[in-house]
Amino acid sequence: MTPADILLANRLADAAGQAIRPFFRASYIHEAKADASPVTEADRTAETAIRRILDAECPRDGIVGEEFGEKTGTSGRRWIIDPIDGTVSFMAGRPIFGTLIALLEDNWPVLGVIDQCINGERWVGAAGYPTTLNGAPVQTRSCRALTDATLATSGPQYFSQHDGDHFMALAAQTAHKKMLFGGDCYNYALLASGHVDIVVEAGLKLHDFAALIPVITGAGGMMSDWSGEPLHGASDGHIIAVGDPARLDDVLEALVCHH
């Protein structure tokens, strides 16, 4: 991963934002995918814009995109794309969705972008660099105890009954009057900037979480699966993010770690 890759990732985010903005709170075509989740013209237009640049400039790199699947590469590098993470928020006119762009080298995320093109906010995390929001470094905040923690998740409907029970066991130990539902990738961006303490989710796919890892670790936070293992290209989608690494063990203990 080089500084040129960071510049390229920014250009990819620019292209996606340009594709998405005309559709926001406007009329567009949308339909349900096989898993009943919605997809819009904006998702597809944005991913197409990103792929066009990657195909031209990094023809040997692999690409995994939410809407158009996988293109295998030969370089050992893969770009992971979620053109609109939080399509439901996008469709409801809530500017808390994001474009996620990640670069994996040997299956490990080394570069991640969370771009909110309506608010004009872009978090960039890259191995060996501090995470930035619109070019200025950001940092997670310390959290003395779970009882002080603001916990966020995209929503109870995304947990199985079993995972939901574990999540609620954790929620009972946090500042539950400050719990946040909704937000998708935006919760992780807010955690990187020191406004949220913990995000816990299940059922995420690689395109949902790959970009988050460099952003959060570069801001001083930590991510793992529900067993405390580091996240990588083959993780099962049970995700924990903490702003204060000292709280990770508390979160794992509260989740009871035997999902």
ABEGO torsion letter per residue (X at the ends): XBAAAAAAAAAAAAAAAAAAAAABGBBBBBBBBAAGBBBBAAAAAAAAAAAAAAAAABAABBBBBAAAEBBBBAAGBBBBBBABBGAAAAAAGBBABBBBBBBBBGGBBABBBBBBAAAGBBBBBBBGBBBBBGGBBBBBBBBABAAABBBBBAEAAABBAAAAAAAAAAAAABBAAABBBEGEAAAAAAAAAGABABBBBBGBBAAAAAAAAAAAAAAGBBBBBAAGBBBBAABAGBBBBBABAAAAAAAAAAAGGAX
